[in-house]
Amino acid sequence: MLRIKRSLRYVGWAFLLAFAWALLVAGSDTAGAQTQENVQAPPAVQMEASPLREDDLMEPAETEERIFTTAGDTQEAAPAEAAATETPTTETPAPAPAAPAPSTSTSQVLSKKDYDALVKIVQAEAPDEDEIGKIMVANVIMNRVASPNFPNNAYDVIHQVTGGAVQFSPIADGAYAKAKPTKSTIAAVDKALAGVDHSKGALYFVAYWVLRDNPGNWFERALTRVEDHGCHVFFK
């Protein structure tokens, strides 16, 4: 009987221990579930905060748009700035000193005989001279025509003989007779007859080598040197 009581006592203790163990296990599961719920709570908080991050993500797009607009403005302004930089500074060059203007006198009308003689002597005396050189030879002939010390027409001035000597060497050496006036010679003579005068009143001219080879010549002793042009020296 005593043994039976002891056995029942042990069974009771075993039952109590099993019941306590079951309670402990149940409590651990509940605590674990609560802990799991507590651990899962932060994502809910993050989900609530996620709209703020979406708004924040919109800012870079606006920033990029502002940057693009600024860059666009810069690109539009760049060509104007470059154009302003590349625009060359133009300076108007100072005009070259003007050549002395020739004097002009009343136009002169010649007979065909006088005109033909004039263009031939200019061609013979100044075949290689420029326009001014040709005009100056014609000026000398016409200055003589106007002077009381010479014949009063071009033909006679050109063919004048004084003291057995001709006034113009092409008459003596045949260059006058062979002369074939060029267009430039005719144009120069026409300008001289129209009043263009570069001669400064000269009545004589001579080749510069004549003066060089004949120091103390009559031209330099008796006349005034007024102009040098081309191969000729002019006196009055």
C-alpha distance (Angstrom), angle and dihedral (degrees) to the residues before:
residue distance angle dihedral
M1 . . .
L2 3.72 . .
R3 3.79 90.3 .
I4 3.80 91.2 52.2
K5 3.78 91.1 53.4
R6 3.73 91.5 49.8
S7 3.81 91.2 49.9
L8 3.81 91.2 50.6
R9 3.76 89.8 49.6
Y10 3.79 91.5 53.4
V11 3.79 91.5 48.5
G12 3.80 90.5 51.5
W13 3.78 91.7 51.0
A14 3.76 90.6 48.3
F15 3.78 91.2 50.7
L16 3.79 91.5 50.2
L17 3.77 91.6 48.7
A18 3.79 90.8 50.0
F19 3.79 91.3 48.3
A20 3.81 91.1 49.2
W21 3.75 90.7 48.8
A22 3.78 90.7 51.5
L23 3.78 90.4 51.5
L24 3.80 90.6 50.3
V25 3.79 92.3 50.8
A26 3.79 91.7 47.8
G27 3.80 90.7 49.6
S28 3.80 91.1 50.1
D29 3.81 91.4 52.0
T30 3.78 91.4 49.3
A31 3.77 91.5 48.3
G32 3.78 89.8 47.9
A33 3.78 91.7 51.1
Q34 3.79 90.7 50.2
T35 3.76 91.2 47.5
Q36 3.81 90.4 50.0
E37 3.79 90.2 49.8
N38 3.79 89.6 49.9
V39 3.80 91.1 50.1
Q40 3.79 92.5 49.9
A41 3.81 92.5 50.5
P42 3.85 96.6 82.2
P43 3.84 93.9 66.3
A44 3.79 88.0 59.5
V45 3.78 88.4 54.7
Q46 3.78 90.1 47.5
M47 3.80 90.9 50.5
E48 3.78 89.5 53.2
A49 3.78 90.2 51.3
S50 3.82 94.3 45.5
P51 3.87 94.8 86.9
L52 3.80 88.0 61.5
R53 3.76 90.4 55.9
E54 3.82 90.7 49.0
D55 3.80 89.0 54.1
D56 3.73 89.2 48.0
L57 3.78 90.3 51.6
M58 3.81 89.4 58.1
E59 3.80 91.7 61.6
P60 3.81 96.7 72.6
A61 3.81 89.9 55.0
E62 3.80 90.3 54.7
T63 3.79 90.1 44.9
E64 3.77 91.2 50.9
E65 3.80 89.4 49.3
R66 3.79 91.0 51.7
I67 3.79 90.9 47.6
F68 3.80 90.5 49.0
T69 3.79 91.2 50.3
T70 3.77 91.6 48.9
A71 3.77 91.1 47.4
G72 3.78 89.4 49.4
D73 3.77 91.1 52.5
T74 3.77 89.7 49.2
Q75 3.78 91.9 50.4
E76 3.78 91.7 49.3
A77 3.76 91.8 49.4
A78 3.80 93.9 45.0
P79 3.84 97.5 74.0
A80 3.78 92.1 51.0
E81 3.78 90.5 48.9
A82 3.80 91.1 46.3
A83 3.77 90.6 47.8
A84 3.76 90.3 50.9
T85 3.80 89.5 49.6
E86 3.79 95.4 46.4
T87 3.79 96.3 44.3
P88 3.79 103.2 116.0
T89 3.74 117.8 -128.9
T90 3.74 107.1 -121.2
E91 3.76 118.9 -152.7
T92 3.76 119.8 -165.9
P93 3.80 106.0 -127.9
A94 3.74 115.7 -124.0
P95 3.79 109.8 -101.8
A96 3.77 115.2 -105.9
P97 3.77 114.4 -107.8
A98 3.76 108.1 -87.0
A99 3.79 117.7 -117.1
P100 3.80 113.9 -112.3
A101 3.77 108.1 -84.8
P102 3.80 113.6 -116.1
S103 3.74 117.9 -117.3
T104 3.77 116.1 -107.2
S105 3.75 127.0 -146.8
T106 3.77 135.5 179.2
S107 3.78 114.7 -57.4
Q108 3.77 113.7 -102.2
V109 3.77 126.2 -141.2
L110 3.80 118.3 -152.4
S111 3.74 134.2 -168.3
K112 3.78 116.2 -110.0
K113 3.81 90.3 -105.0
D114 3.80 92.1 53.3
Y115 3.79 93.4 42.8
D116 3.81 94.2 50.3
A117 3.82 90.6 48.2
L118 3.81 91.2 49.3
V119 3.81 96.9 51.4
K120 3.83 90.7 45.7
I121 3.81 94.9 51.6
V122 3.81 91.5 46.8
Q123 3.82 89.5 50.6
A124 3.82 91.7 48.2
E125 3.83 96.1 44.5
A126 3.83 98.6 39.9
P127 3.83 109.8 22.8
D128 3.80 93.8 145.0
E129 3.79 100.2 32.1
D130 3.80 122.9 111.1
E131 3.79 122.3 -111.0
I132 3.79 93.8 -84.3
G133 3.82 91.4 50.1
K134 3.81 90.5 52.0
I135 3.80 92.4 45.8
M136 3.82 91.2 51.5
V137 3.84 92.1 54.3
A138 3.82 89.3 51.1
N139 3.83 88.9 46.8
V140 3.81 91.1 56.4
I141 3.82 91.7 52.4
M142 3.80 92.1 49.4
N143 3.83 92.2 43.5
R144 3.80 87.1 58.0
V145 3.78 91.8 48.5
A146 3.82 87.6 55.6
S147 3.83 93.2 46.0
P148 3.82 120.1 89.3
N149 3.82 88.9 -139.4
F150 3.82 93.8 67.9
P151 3.83 137.7 46.9
N152 3.79 115.1 -73.1
N153 3.82 98.6 -123.6
A154 3.76 134.3 58.0
Y155 3.80 97.8 -120.5
D156 3.81 93.7 54.3
V157 3.80 93.1 43.6
I158 3.80 90.1 53.7
H159 3.83 93.9 47.5
Q160 3.80 97.3 38.9
V161 3.80 116.6 136.2
T162 3.79 119.2 -161.1
G163 3.81 122.3 -175.2
G164 3.77 89.9 -11.0
A165 3.81 93.3 -54.8
V166 3.78 128.7 108.2
Q167 3.78 118.3 -126.3
F168 3.80 95.2 -135.4
S169 3.81 120.4 43.0
P170 3.88 96.4 -144.5
I171 3.82 86.9 68.6
A172 3.80 89.5 61.0
D173 3.81 101.4 37.6
G174 3.81 96.2 46.2
A175 3.81 97.0 -113.6
Y176 3.81 90.3 117.4
A177 3.80 93.5 53.7
K178 3.82 91.0 49.5
A179 3.80 96.7 43.0
K180 3.80 117.5 123.9
P181 3.80 107.7 -169.3
T182 3.79 114.8 -131.6
K183 3.79 126.2 -142.7
S184 3.81 90.6 -103.1
T185 3.81 91.2 52.7
I186 3.80 92.4 48.6
A187 3.83 90.7 48.0
A188 3.83 91.0 50.4
V189 3.81 92.3 49.4
D190 3.81 90.9 48.4
K191 3.82 89.7 53.1
A192 3.78 91.2 49.8
L193 3.79 90.7 50.8
A194 3.82 89.1 47.4
G195 3.82 88.9 60.4
V196 3.83 105.6 -90.4
D197 3.82 106.6 142.1
H198 3.82 126.7 178.5
S199 3.82 95.9 158.9
K200 3.83 101.1 92.1
G201 3.79 88.4 -139.4
A202 3.82 96.4 -53.6
L203 3.81 117.4 169.6
Y204 3.82 96.9 -178.3
F205 3.76 139.5 39.6
V206 3.76 133.0 -178.2
A207 3.80 136.9 -178.4
Y208 3.80 111.0 -93.4
W209 3.83 92.4 -126.2
V210 3.78 89.6 61.0
L211 3.78 88.5 61.0
R212 3.80 91.4 42.8
D213 3.81 93.9 51.6
N214 3.80 95.4 40.8
P215 3.80 110.7 49.1
G216 3.78 113.5 -168.4
N217 3.81 91.1 24.1
W218 3.79 123.4 166.4
F219 3.82 94.5 -102.4
E220 3.78 93.6 59.3
R221 3.80 93.9 39.5
A222 3.81 99.7 46.3
L223 3.81 105.7 25.7
T224 3.79 141.6 54.2
R225 3.78 117.7 -112.6
V226 3.80 108.4 -132.1
E227 3.81 108.1 166.0
D228 3.81 144.8 2.2
H229 3.79 119.1 -151.6
G230 3.77 130.1 162.3
C231 3.79 110.1 -37.5
H232 3.81 94.2 -22.5
V233 3.79 135.4 86.3
F234 3.82 116.2 -156.4
F235 3.83 126.9 -145.7
K236 3.77 139.4 175.7
